[in-house]
Amino acid sequence: MFRKVVVLVLLCQALSAFAGPNGARPGHVAASASGFVKTGLLMANGVFDPNKMIIFDPRYHEDVRHRTPARIAEHRALAIEHMETVFGINIEQLVAEQRIMFSPFFMNDDMAYRVYSLSDTWVPTRGFTMHDGGWILMVTDPNGIDLSDGKHIPAGSVSVYGEYYVEVRNEGGVSADPIIVHYQSDRFIVSGFYGETPILCDVFHPDWGWGRAQGVALPFPDVGGANANTRNVWTFTGSDFSRPSHAVWFE
């Protein structure tokens, strides 16, 4: 009899490792790294069409953020102001000269970009679904462009301005308020020797202050397309220190 009880207890413990509230997988609450008020780990390993990693249309603004045309235009103006201030370029002129492309965008949801850890926040094992979109500037001139400080930016390099929009569910599986993190490039994102794309942005949250998003994306061939193979780390200091073009919190 005693042996049966022990077996049942062990079985219940084993099953509890695979099920949580409402049948959801278990989650965890991570602590912030020393010196930061908030830290997060984001990864993407979904399989997607490699020709459609970046989608150049306004669906993020319309379907995720539910912005009106007027609000989209306002957000676009903020993105242009930031990039022109930081890089010392005239975006409309470069677009007219067909040396750059400037467009609304979002990252393909098939990449399965998710937040897998966020300090002091319960996160399920499968993570929180995240949408990544806003505005993108891409250098299309084969000869590249020069910035006001003399830096030469090669063709294919990009600068971005937008938000990470995280869909949140609590431990009981009930939807909660989304987590929205603003990001803006403080330098151009230039692909490396192996085709890797660095993730280098300032990030801002009204409660966590300024921080950095740093990581790398290096998709590789997979059955049915390409595996996103992306890792990204958020670190927020809580500081609201000045930037060349301070983020404007925008809903």
C-alpha positions in Angstrom: 0.0 0.0 0.0 2.8 2.4 1.0 4.6 1.7 -2.3 1.4 2.5 -4.3 1.0 5.8 -2.4 4.6 6.7 -3.2 4.1 5.8 -6.9 1.0 8.0 -7.0 2.8 11.0 -5.4 5.7 10.7 -7.9 3.2 10.4 -10.8 1.4 13.5 -9.7 4.7 15.4 -9.4 5.7 14.3 -12.9 2.4 15.4 -14.4 2.6 18.7 -12.6 5.7 19.4 -14.6 3.8 19.3 -17.8 0.6 21.1 -16.8 -0.2 24.4 -15.1 -3.3 26.6 -14.6 -6.0 25.8 -17.2 -3.8 23.1 -18.6 -1.1 25.6 -19.7 2.5 24.7 -19.6 4.4 25.9 -16.5 6.1 29.2 -16.5 8.7 31.0 -14.4 9.6 34.4 -12.9 13.2 35.5 -13.5 15.1 38.0 -11.5 16.7 41.1 -13.1 20.4 41.0 -13.6 22.4 43.2 -11.2 22.4 46.9 -12.3 19.2 46.7 -14.3 15.6 47.3 -13.4 14.2 45.0 -16.1 15.7 42.4 -18.4 14.2 40.2 -21.0 15.1 37.4 -23.4 13.5 37.2 -26.8 14.0 34.4 -29.4 12.6 33.4 -32.8 12.9 29.9 -34.3 9.9 29.7 -36.6 10.1 28.7 -40.2 9.2 31.4 -42.7 9.5 32.3 -46.4 13.0 33.8 -46.6 11.7 36.3 -49.2 9.2 37.6 -46.7 11.2 38.1 -43.5 10.3 41.8 -43.6 6.8 42.7 -44.7 6.7 46.2 -46.2 3.1 47.4 -45.6 1.1 49.2 -42.8 -0.7 46.1 -41.4 1.2 46.4 -38.1 -0.1 49.9 -37.6 -3.6 49.1 -38.8 -4.2 45.6 -37.4 -2.0 45.4 -34.3 -2.0 49.0 -33.1 -5.3 50.0 -34.6 -4.0 53.4 -35.6 -6.1 55.8 -37.7 -4.5 57.2 -40.9 -3.9 60.4 -39.1 -2.1 58.6 -36.2 0.0 56.6 -38.7 1.0 59.8 -40.4 2.0 61.3 -37.0 4.0 58.2 -36.1 5.7 58.3 -39.5 6.7 62.0 -38.9 8.3 61.0 -35.6 10.3 58.3 -37.2 11.6 60.6 -39.9 12.5 63.3 -37.4 14.4 60.8 -35.3 16.4 59.3 -38.2 17.2 62.7 -39.8 18.3 64.1 -36.4 20.6 61.1 -35.5 22.1 60.5 -39.0 22.0 64.0 -40.5 20.3 62.9 -43.7 17.3 64.2 -45.7 15.0 61.2 -46.1 12.5 62.7 -48.6 15.4 63.8 -50.8 17.1 60.4 -50.7 13.8 58.6 -51.4 13.2 61.0 -54.4 16.7 60.1 -55.7 15.9 56.4 -55.2 18.9 55.9 -53.0 16.8 54.6 -50.0 13.5 53.1 -49.3 11.4 54.3 -46.4 8.3 52.2 -45.6 6.0 50.9 -42.8 7.0 47.3 -42.0 6.6 44.4 -39.7 8.5 41.2 -39.1 6.9 38.1 -40.5 4.8 36.5 -37.7 5.9 33.1 -39.0 9.2 33.7 -37.4 7.5 32.9 -34.1 9.2 35.8 -32.3 8.5 35.5 -28.6 9.4 36.8 -25.2 10.7 33.8 -23.2 11.9 35.6 -20.1 11.0 38.9 -18.5 12.3 39.7 -15.0 9.8 40.0 -12.2 7.1 38.8 -14.6 5.5 35.4 -14.9 6.2 34.0 -18.4 4.9 30.7 -19.7 7.3 28.1 -21.0 6.2 28.7 -24.6 6.7 32.5 -24.1 4.6 35.4 -25.0 3.8 36.1 -28.6 5.3 39.3 -29.9 4.7 41.6 -32.9 7.6 43.7 -34.2 6.8 46.6 -36.5 7.0 50.3 -37.3 9.1 52.1 -39.9 12.2 51.0 -41.8 14.8 52.9 -43.8 16.7 50.6 -46.2 19.7 51.7 -48.3 19.0 50.7 -51.9 21.8 52.6 -53.7 24.4 50.0 -54.7 27.1 52.5 -53.8 25.6 53.1 -50.4 25.1 56.5 -48.8 27.2 58.8 -46.6 26.0 60.3 -43.3 26.7 63.8 -42.1 29.5 62.5 -39.8 31.3 60.9 -42.7 30.3 57.3 -42.1 29.6 55.3 -45.2 26.6 53.0 -45.0 26.5 50.1 -47.5 23.6 49.0 -49.6 21.1 46.8 -47.7 21.7 48.4 -44.4 18.6 49.5 -42.4 17.4 51.8 -39.6 14.2 51.1 -37.7 11.7 53.0 -35.5 8.8 51.2 -33.9 7.6 49.0 -31.1 7.7 45.5 -29.7 4.1 44.6 -28.9 3.9 41.7 -26.5 0.6 39.7 -26.0 0.4 38.9 -22.3 -1.5 36.2 -20.5 -1.5 35.7 -16.8 -0.9 32.4 -15.0 -4.5 31.5 -15.4 -4.3 31.9 -19.1 -6.4 35.1 -19.1 -5.3 38.0 -21.4 -3.7 40.9 -19.7 -2.6 44.4 -20.9 0.0 44.1 -23.6 3.6 45.1 -23.0 4.7 47.8 -25.4 8.4 48.7 -25.8 9.4 51.5 -28.1 12.7 51.0 -30.1 14.7 53.3 -32.3 18.0 52.8 -34.1 20.9 54.9 -32.8 23.1 53.5 -35.7 22.5 51.7 -38.9 22.1 47.9 -38.8 24.7 46.4 -41.2 24.8 42.7 -42.1 28.0 40.9 -41.3 30.4 38.6 -43.2 28.2 35.5 -42.6 24.9 37.3 -43.4 24.1 37.8 -39.7 22.0 40.8 -38.9 22.8 42.6 -35.6 20.0 43.9 -33.4 21.1 47.2 -32.1 18.5 49.7 -30.8 17.7 52.0 -28.0 14.5 50.9 -26.2 12.2 52.8 -24.0 9.3 51.9 -21.6 7.5 54.4 -19.5 8.1 52.4 -16.3 11.4 50.8 -17.0 13.1 53.9 -18.6 15.8 53.6 -21.3 17.6 50.5 -22.2 19.2 48.5 -25.0 18.0 45.7 -27.3 21.0 43.8 -28.5 21.2 40.5 -30.3 21.6 38.8 -33.7 19.6 37.1 -36.4 21.1 34.5 -38.6 18.4 32.5 -40.5 19.4 29.2 -41.9 17.7 26.8 -44.4 15.1 24.6 -42.9 12.3 22.3 -44.2 9.8 24.6 -45.9 11.8 27.8 -45.8 14.2 29.4 -43.4 14.5 29.1 -39.6 14.5 32.6 -38.0 17.4 31.7 -35.6 17.1 35.0 -33.7 18.2 35.9 -30.2 17.6 39.3 -28.6 18.2 40.7 -25.1 16.5 43.6 -23.4 18.3 45.5 -20.6 16.6 48.5 -19.0 18.5 50.8 -16.6 15.5 52.9 -15.4 17.3 56.0 -16.5 15.5 58.7 -18.5 18.8 60.2 -19.8 18.7 62.4 -22.9 19.2 61.1 -26.5 19.9 62.8 -29.8 16.2 62.4 -30.5 14.2 61.4 -27.4 11.5 58.8 -27.9 7.9 60.1 -27.8 5.6 57.6 -26.1 3.0 56.8 -28.7 -0.1 54.6 -28.6 
